[in-house]
Amino acid sequence: MLATLLLVQRDIPGMSVLLVISMLLISWLSASWLPVWRAARLLLWLVLPILCLHMLFTPGELLWPASWLHVTREGWHEGVLLGLRLSAMFYAAMLVSRSLSREEWVWCCLSLPVLGAFLLPYVKLSLPMRGMASQALSQARMTISLRSAWRDAAAIPRALGDAIENVWHASDSQAEQLWKNWDQEEAARRVSGNVTAGILLAVLGVLMPVSVWMVG
């Protein structure tokens, strides 16, 4: 899915299909649409500024020449394209992370000869860092609501910047705690599943980017 998205450059229908597939698979793996909606609320903070900036500042043909709102057709297209691509990549990466449990990802890292040793600390840090990011975003939302963002537009980027800074600085302490408690982490668990289904999924995963490359 990720390789296919990297090959799909400016195909809005193709990226839309891949985005919908990722969202459906995430909801199926999680047995709930809640992770999909939470990710959508997070992406809204990123996609809307991209769309607005491109619509207003990309030169081109005006959609409403007689209006005071100078929105260009090229800016609208580029904003939708970049926002859709960002969303599709985010959900595809989210699908990868949720395809296995944390213990199974540890087992996969231990099985890889060279790359696994590099990825293992990041896999073990994923759960505490996810919790820290959620807490920081919740605090940012509370700050924005208390400051009444409609009256103070500068409160939104300031609150988001503070959230990113807090997570950035707290990551050092989380990494230190992980190093001190390295031997107390959960044991690895071998990945289980149907071999035939795994082979079919692997073949499908190879055919998707290959078919896009051949068509493009």
C-alpha positions in Angstrom: 0.0 0.0 0.0 2.8 2.4 0.9 4.8 1.6 -2.2 1.7 2.1 -4.4 1.0 5.5 -2.9 4.6 6.5 -3.6 4.1 5.6 -7.2 0.7 7.3 -7.5 1.8 10.9 -8.0 -1.2 13.0 -9.3 -4.0 10.5 -9.6 -6.7 11.8 -7.3 -9.2 8.9 -7.9 -6.5 6.3 -7.4 -5.4 7.9 -4.1 -9.0 8.2 -3.0 -9.5 4.5 -3.5 -6.3 3.6 -1.6 -7.4 5.9 1.2 -10.8 4.3 1.5 -9.3 0.8 1.5 -6.9 1.7 4.3 -9.7 3.2 6.4 -11.9 0.1 5.9 -9.0 -2.2 6.8 -8.1 -0.2 9.9 -11.7 -0.3 11.1 -11.8 -4.1 10.4 -8.6 -4.7 12.4 -9.7 -2.5 15.3 -13.3 -3.8 15.2 -14.3 -0.1 15.5 -14.4 3.1 13.5 -13.1 5.1 16.5 -9.3 5.0 15.4 -10.3 6.2 12.0 -12.3 9.2 13.3 -9.5 10.1 15.8 -7.0 10.1 13.0 -9.3 12.2 10.8 -9.6 14.8 13.6 -5.8 14.9 13.8 -5.4 15.2 10.0 -7.9 18.0 9.9 -5.3 20.3 11.6 -2.8 19.5 8.8 -5.0 19.3 5.7 -7.0 22.4 6.1 -4.0 24.8 6.3 -2.5 23.1 3.3 -5.7 23.5 1.3 -6.3 27.1 2.3 -2.7 28.2 1.6 -2.7 26.6 -1.9 -6.1 28.0 -2.8 -5.2 31.5 -1.9 -1.5 31.8 -2.9 -1.1 29.5 -5.9 -1.3 31.6 -9.1 -3.7 30.6 -11.8 -7.3 30.9 -13.1 -9.7 32.4 -10.6 -12.8 30.4 -9.7 -14.8 33.5 -8.9 -13.3 36.4 -10.7 -15.9 38.9 -9.5 -15.5 37.9 -5.8 -13.1 39.3 -3.3 -12.0 35.8 -2.5 -9.1 35.1 -4.9 -9.2 31.3 -5.1 -7.5 29.7 -8.1 -8.4 26.5 -9.9 -4.8 25.4 -9.8 -4.5 26.1 -6.1 -7.7 24.2 -5.3 -6.4 21.2 -7.3 -2.9 21.3 -5.7 -4.4 21.6 -2.2 -6.8 18.7 -2.6 -4.0 16.6 -4.2 -1.5 17.2 -1.4 -4.1 16.9 1.4 -5.4 13.6 -0.1 -1.8 12.3 -0.5 -0.9 13.2 3.1 -4.1 11.5 4.4 -3.6 8.4 2.3 0.0 8.0 3.5 -1.0 8.6 7.1 -3.7 5.9 7.1 -1.5 3.5 5.2 1.3 3.9 7.8 -1.4 3.5 10.5 -2.5 0.3 8.8 1.0 -1.1 8.9 1.4 -0.4 12.6 -1.9 -2.1 13.4 -1.4 -5.1 11.2 0.6 -6.9 14.0 0.6 -6.7 17.8 3.5 -5.0 19.7 4.9 -8.4 20.7 4.7 -9.6 17.1 6.6 -6.5 15.9 9.3 -7.2 18.5 9.6 -10.8 17.1 9.9 -9.4 13.6 12.6 -7.0 14.6 14.6 -9.8 16.4 14.3 -11.9 13.2 15.8 -9.3 10.9 19.6 -9.6 10.7 20.7 -5.9 10.6 17.7 -3.6 10.3 15.8 -5.3 13.2 18.3 -4.1 15.8 17.9 -0.5 14.6 14.0 -0.7 14.5 13.5 -2.5 17.8 13.9 0.6 20.2 11.4 2.5 18.0 8.9 -0.3 18.2 9.2 -0.5 22.0 8.8 3.3 22.2 5.7 3.4 20.0 3.2 2.7 22.7 4.4 5.3 25.3 5.0 7.9 22.6 1.5 7.4 21.3 0.1 8.0 24.7 2.2 11.1 25.2 1.1 12.5 21.8 -2.6 11.9 22.6 -2.2 13.6 26.0 -0.4 16.6 24.4 -3.1 17.0 21.8 -5.9 16.8 24.4 -4.1 19.6 26.4 -3.8 21.6 23.2 -7.5 21.3 22.5 -8.3 22.4 26.1 -6.0 25.4 25.7 -7.6 26.4 22.4 -11.2 26.1 23.8 -10.3 28.1 26.9 -8.7 30.8 24.8 -11.7 30.9 22.4 -9.9 30.2 19.1 -12.5 32.1 17.1 -11.5 35.3 18.8 -7.8 34.5 19.1 -6.7 32.8 15.8 -3.0 32.9 16.9 -3.8 30.5 19.8 -4.2 27.5 17.4 -0.6 27.4 16.0 0.8 28.4 19.4 -1.0 25.5 21.2 0.0 23.1 18.5 3.6 24.3 18.7 3.6 23.8 22.5 2.2 20.3 22.1 5.0 19.3 19.7 7.7 20.9 21.9 6.4 19.0 25.0 6.4 15.7 23.2 9.8 16.3 21.8 11.4 17.0 25.2 9.5 14.2 26.9 10.8 11.7 24.4 14.2 11.8 26.0 12.9 10.7 29.4 10.8 8.0 27.7 13.9 6.7 25.9 15.9 6.7 29.2 13.2 4.8 31.0 13.1 2.2 28.1 16.9 1.7 28.4 16.7 1.3 32.2 13.9 -1.2 32.0 15.0 -2.9 28.7 15.0 -6.4 30.2 11.5 -5.9 31.8 9.8 -5.3 28.5 7.3 -7.8 27.1 8.6 -10.9 25.4 8.4 -11.4 21.7 5.6 -13.5 20.2 5.9 -15.3 16.9 3.6 -14.1 14.2 0.7 -16.5 13.7 -1.7 -16.8 10.8 -2.8 -18.8 7.8 0.1 -19.5 5.4 -2.1 -19.5 2.3 -3.7 -16.2 3.2 -0.3 -14.8 3.9 1.0 -15.8 0.5 -2.0 -14.4 -1.3 -1.6 -11.1 0.6 2.1 -11.0 -0.3 1.4 -11.6 -3.9 -1.3 -8.9 -3.9 1.1 -6.5 -2.1 3.7 -7.0 -4.9 1.2 -6.7 -7.7 -0.3 -3.4 -6.5 2.8 -1.2 -7.0 3.9 -3.2 -10.1 0.6 -2.7 -11.8 0.6 1.0 -11.0 4.2 1.3 -12.3 3.3 -0.5 -15.6 0.2 1.6 -16.2 2.0 4.8 -15.4 
